[in-house]
Amino acid sequence: MTPVEVAPRGGPQTSVANRSGSLVSALRETDGADLVAVSVRKADGSVVADRHGDQVAAAYGVDLTAVLETERVRAGTGEIVRVPVTAPEGLPRRFVLVGIGTGSPKDLRRAAAALARSARGRTHVVTTLGDGSSAEGARAVVEGFVLGGYTPPSAGLKPRSESAPAQRLTLVGNHPGSGLDRGRAHARATVLARDLAETPSNLKSPDWLARQAADLGAAAGLDVRIWDETELAEEGFGGLLAVGAGSATPPRFVRIDYRPEGGSRRKPIVLVGKGITYDTGGISIKPRQSMVTMKTDMTGAAVVLATLLACPEVGVRRPVTALLPLAENAFGADSYRPSDVVTTYDGTTVEILNTDAEGRMVLADGLGYAVRHLDPEMLVDVATLTGAAALGLGKRHAALYSSTDRLAGSLQAAAVASGELVWRMPLVDDYRPALDSPVADIRQMPGRGADTSGGGSITAALFLREFTAGARWAHLDIAGPGRADRDEHEVTRGATGFGARLLLRWLEGLR
């Protein structure tokens, strides 16, 4: 059976509209609404509905106060309570209450995600969620609803209608337009990153991903250049070529430039994303179960690509360049081996100890290219890099390493605002001698008996630092939060797109 080509949707699956006025009027004037949601919260020890609640309850002929008591509504964040009603003509058949907790942007994002899950299979949701909140609150509602209801693209399979996200969302009340616009852009970037990561690897070769970047970049008005395997060899991308040598689908390197009006004289911010379209581990082959999720090992590249595509829409003021080293780490006659010595783009020789530590090899070429050709003001790499980071921090925090406190602080602030959390980890210089090699400039990872007491994520970061030439640099190891085992708040099972909203927040804040 020939596989069906899957292209990323590149946008939210739910269209979002905003209107002011009465919720009841909006319901009667809105075509095809089949679910209405009113927010509830705690006030002075009691649970109360928002300002539209009594109007809607009266239209349905129910006593809302009695419902709150009978159903024991607590108004906890994301609590969904169905109000039993017989819908009058012109009103949706389903009426629910949504708990918003404290009403903070974080709680609104989570409440909207819960609403989106309860609305799967519905056509049109009308809600007052976020009414009267700040621009941050409005942004959070859009992000939560779009991301919480997300379903992955199908590969020739007919999606089940009952699991499809709601097609339309109408927000009624006072929702600042700037917040809605930002929410759409950030949700769109995350959806694109999820779509790319969820695409099966028999379709998602390095060339396929490079062509997606070219097509999407051109549509966004960005400059895109792609290196094929011949150009990579001519220019000395030794790390990328070594990792991709065992695959029938050769590697690619992609550069994408965003240059805002008036910002061309400034040094660029450079983002480098690990793009391993499938990772068998190579000769250091993974156990079967460890390979199951490896179609998402290019999430770093997907996140960086999605971030660049959103820069024009959100009006990032600084020039930004994305670098995507793309390869498949396969097992073949030409695979690179443990004990090989590989020369990376900047001329550094690397002794290979484990072919399954391939991400740092392709990132080394990307970082080396950035330093030689771009003179970056700041340099950030994003990668599903080490199991050690996931083991140490779990699924909710990415590991953040940085050579400068100021850069680390700004990324931490963006993480809190976006809800994509990071935890700063130490660059332990005492571990650096573990990477010394007797036959090359550096080892790819610590050798047997190296005194690092574990620290696999730290030594990986120390390895990458060698290729930054003293630039202001940060490394985001998203191996934990880049994939999820279950739905939780705005995160859905599978590829999460973690990092796109964080990076966009960070870039938006740069002046």
N, C-alpha and C positions, 0 to 999 in steps of 0.2 A: 504494500500500500504506500503510495507516494504521500509524504507528509505535506500538510497544507501550510503554506507560508503564513507566518503570524507577524504582523507589523504592530508596533506599539500604538496604543490609542493616542498617546500624547496629550491627554486632557481628562478632566474629571468625567465620570460616568453620569453625574447628576448635574443638570443645569440649575443655576441658582438665580433667583429673582428677588427683588426687594420692593415692598410697597408700604405706604403709611396708611393710617386710618384705622377703622374698626375691623377686628378680626371676623366678626359675623358678616359684615359687608364683603370682606375679601373672600370669605368662603362661598357666599352666594354668587359672587361675580367671577370666581375662578373656575375655569373649565376643567372638569375631570378630577377634582380633588377627592382622594379616597382616604385620607388620614389627616386629622387635626391634632396638634400637640400643644398643650399649654404648660408653661413652666410653673413649678411650685418650689417654695423655699421655706426655711424656718425664720420666724420673726417673733421675738419676745416669747420664745418657748412654744409657739404654736406653728403649725404648718399652714401657709397661706398660698393661694394662687396669685399669679401676676394680674395686672390691671384688666386683662381681657377675660379672665376666668369666669367671673359671674355672668358676663354677657353670653358667652358660649354655652355655659350651663343652662341659662334661661332659654336659649334657643333650642336646646335639646330637651328641656323640661325636666332637668335633674337638680337636686339639691346638692351643690358642690361641697358644702360644709359637712353634710351627712356622708358623702362619698369619702371625704378625707378621713373621717372618723371610722367608718365601717371597714374601709380597706386598709386601715392602719398605715396610712401614707407617712413616711418618715422624711421625705424630700432629700434623701441622700443622693450624692452625685451619681447620676446615671440610672437612678431608680425609675423604672417604667411601670406605670399602673394603668390598666385599661379601665375606662369608665363604662359600665354596662348601659347602653342606650339603644333605643330604636330611633334611627335617624329620620328626621323630617325630610320632606322633599327639598332637594337642593343642598343638603349638608352631607359631609362625608360619613360613611357608615361606621368608621372607627374613630374613637375619641380617646386620647391617652394623656396622662399627666407625666411630666418629666422632671425629676428632681435635679436641682442645679447646685446643691450644696451651698457654698458661700457665695456663689455667683462670680468667682474669680475667673480670669481667662482659662486657667487650667481646668477648673470645674466645668466651665461652659464647653470646652473642647471635648471633655469626657462625656458630658451629658449629650452633646450632639452626636457623638459616636454611638452611644447606646441607642439613641433614637433612630439612627440610620440602620442599625442592625435589626431593630424591631420593625422597620419599614421595608425590609427586603421583600421583593415581590410586589410592592405597591407602585402606583403610577405617579401620584402627585401628593407630596406632603406639604401642608401649610402649618406654620408654627410661629409662635411669638418668642421662641427661644432667643435670648440675647437682647430682647427689647430694652432700650434705655441704657445699654452698656456702652463702654468706651469703644474706640476703634479696635483696641486689642481684643475686647470681648467679641466683637463682630467677626474679626478675623478668626478667632478660635472656633466660633460656631461653624463657619464654612469649612475650615480645615477638618474639624471633628466629623462633620456629617459626610463629607466627601471621602475621607480616608477610612472612617469606621464602616462605611457601606461597601468598600472596595471588594471587587472580585477579580481574580486574575484573568488574563485573556485566554481564550480557548484555542486549541490547536485542531480545528476541524470538527470539534464536538459542539453540539447544540447546547448552550447554557440552559440550565433549569430556570424557569421563570420565577419560581418561588424563592430562589437565592439571588436573583438579580437585584442590584441596587435600585432604589427609587429613581425614576427618570427625572423628576423635577422637585425642586425645593423652593417654596415661597416663604420668605421671612416677612412677617407683618409687624409694624411698629417702627421704632426709631433705631436704625442700624447705620452707623456712619459708613458712607460709601467707600471711603479710603480703606477702611478695615476689610470690607467685603472684597474689594479689588485685590488687596494683598493676600487675603485668604485664598482666593481663586488661584492666584499665581503660585503660591507656595504649595497648595494641594496639587495643582497640575504638575509641578516639578516632581513631587513625591510619587504621584501616580505613574509618571513616565519612568522613573527609576525602578518602581516595582514591576511595571510591564516588561521592561528590558530584562530584568533579573529573572523573571518568571518564564521567559521564553525558553523552550527546550533547547538543549545544546546541540541536538542534531540539526537544528535550524540556525542556531546562533554561533556561527563561526566568527573568528576575528574579522574576516572580510565583511560579513553581514553586519556586524556591529559598527565597523568603520563606515559602511555605506549608510546605515541609519544616522550616524553622526553627521555625515556629509549632507544628507537630504534635510534633516531637521535643522542643522546649522544654517544652510542656505535659506530655508524658509524663514528663519529668525533674523536674517540679514547679517550673519556672522561669517567671518573668513575661516575656511576649513582647508587643511592640507593633510593628505594621507601618504604615508610611506609604505610601499610594498616590500616584499622580502628582498628583492634585488637592491633597492635603495637602502634598506636597512643594512645589508652587508657592505655596500659601498661606503656608508657613513660610520660604520663601526658600532652598531647597536648590539654588542656581543651578549649582553644579558638576555635581552628579548629573543635573540636568535637561538641561544642555547636552550631556553625554556621551550620554545616552539618547535625545536628540531624534530621531536618524535611524533609530531602530528601530521596528518594528511592535509590539514588546513593551515597554511603558513601564517606567521604573525603579521601584525600591522601596528603602525604608530600613527596617532592622530593628533594634530594640533588645531585648536579652535581659538580664535581671537575675538574678543569683544573690546571695542574701542569707543567709548562714549564721546559725544561731541564735547570738545574742550578738554578732554582728558588724555590726549595722545602724547603729551610731553612728559607725563609722569611714568615712573617705572611700573610695570604691571604686577598685579597680584597673580601668582601662578598656583594653580591647583593641579595635582597629579593624582590620577585614579587608577588603582590596580584593576586590570581587565583580563582576568583569566576566565575564558568562556567555558572551560570545564577543567577540572583538576582531578586527575587520577592519582596524583602523587609522582607520576613518572616511574622510573626504576625503583625508587623508594615508595613502592605502591601502597596506597591506602587500603585499609580493610573495607569490605563491601559496604557496610553500613555507613561508614564515614564519607563515602562517595555520593550518597543519595542526594544531599543538598548542594552538591558542587556546581550545579548550573548557576547558582547565585554567587560564585566566587569572583564575578566581575562587577559586583555591586558598587565598589569604589569608583570604577569608570562610569557606571550608569549615573551615580549621584553627581559626579563632577560634570558630566554632560548635561544633565537636567538643570543643574545650577547655572551653567553658562547660558543655556537657552532662555532662562528666566530673567537674566540680567537686563536686557532691554525693556522688558515689561515692567519690572519694579524700579527701573531708573537708577541702577547702580552707577555711582559717580566715578568710580576708578576703573582703569583698564584692567581686564582680567583675561588670562590665558589658561586654557585647559589642555593638559597633555594626557593622552590615553594610550598607554602601552598595552597592546592586546595580543594574547596568545592562548593556545590550548596546551595544557601540560599533559601530554599523552604518553603512552608507553609504546615505543617503536624501535626499530633497528638503529635509528639515528639519535635516540634520546641521549641527552647529556647524563653523565654518570657521577656518582660520588667519587671523589679524588681528582676529577677534572679541574683544570685551572682555566677560568673564563676571564676574558678582558672586557670590561664594561665600557660604556660610551666615553667616559672621561679618562680612560686609560688605566684605571685601577684593575689589578689582577686579583681574582677572587678564587680561593680554594673551595670547591664544592664538597660539602659533607652530607647533604640530604637534598635530593631533587624535589622533595615535597616542600621545601622552603623556597619555592619559586617566586612568590610574590615580591620578596625583597630584591630579587634579581631584576625583574622588569621595572620595579620602581627605581632601582639604582640608575638604569639608563634614562628614565624620565627625569629624575632629579639632576643627573649630570647634564642632560640637554638643557634644562632650565637655567642652570648656572652658567653654562658656556654661552648661550645665545640670548638669554632674556634679561639678565641682570635683575632678578626679581626684587621688589621691595619686601615682599613676604612670600613664603613658599609653604604650601600646605599639601600634604599627601593624605589620601583616604584609602583604606584597604581593609578587607576582611583578611587580616594577616596571620594572627596566631590563635591557636586554641588556648594558649596560656592566658590571653586577655579575657576570653570568655569564661575560663575557669575561675579567674580571680575576681571578676566584676559581674559575672552573670549576664543576663539578657537585657538589662535596663540601662546600663552605662557603657559608653565607649571609653577606651583608654586614650588619654590625651598626653602626649609628650611634647615638650617645646623647649627650645634653646633660650627663650626670652619670657620673662614674667608678664610683660605687657601683652604680648600676643596671646599667651595662654589665658590671661584674664579676660580678654575680649571674646575669645572663643567660649569660655565658660559662661560669660554673661549671655551670649547668643544661645547657648544650650538651654539655659534656664528659661529664657523667653520663648523658645520654640517648643519646649517640652522634650527635646532630644538631648538627653543628659550625658555629660561626660564626667570623668574623674581623672584629675591630673595625677600622673605617675612619675616617679623619679627617674632621671637619667643617671644611673649609678656609674660614675666613672671608674670605680674600683672593679667593675665587671668588664671594662673594655679590654684588658689583656687577654681575656678568654677568647677574643677574636683574632689574636695574633696567629699568623701562619708561618711555618718554616719554609713554605715553597711559593708563597704569593704575598701580595701586599696585605691581604686580610682574609680571614675565614668567613664563610657565609653564615656560620653559627658556631657556638662553642663546641670544642672537641670533647671527647670522652675524658672525664675526670676534671673538667674545668670547674673552678671554684666560684660558681655563680649562685649556688643554692636554688636552682631552678631559674626563675626570672627570664623565661623565654620571651615574653613580650618586651622586657627591658632590653635584652641583648639584640633583639630585632630592631628596636628603635636606635640603639647605639650603632648598629650596622648602617642603617639609613643615614644617620647623621654624618657619616664619613663622606657622603656624596653631596653635601649641601654647601661646602666651601665657606662655612661661617655665616651663611645667610640667616636672616630671621626666619625660623622654620618651625613648623608644628606637624606632628604625625597623629592621625586619628586611626586607631585600630578598632574597627567596627565589627569584629568577628562575632561578638556577642549580640548586640542589638540589630545587626544587619539581617538577621533571620529570626523568626518567631515560631514557636511550636503551637501556639494557640492565639485566638483573638483576645486582645486586652486593650480596652479604651480605643484610641485611634489607630492602634497597631493591629494588623490582620495577620493571620497565619501565613507563613511563607516569607517571601522577600518583603522587607519593611520599607525600603527606600530611605533608611536612616541616614541622616546627614544633609539631605538637600535643604530642608527648612533651616537647619542650623547654619549652614554655610551662607544661605541667602540672608538670614538675619544679620550675620556677621558682616557680609559685604554691604548691606544696606546701611549699616552704622558707620562705615568708613567715610571720612570726609576728604 
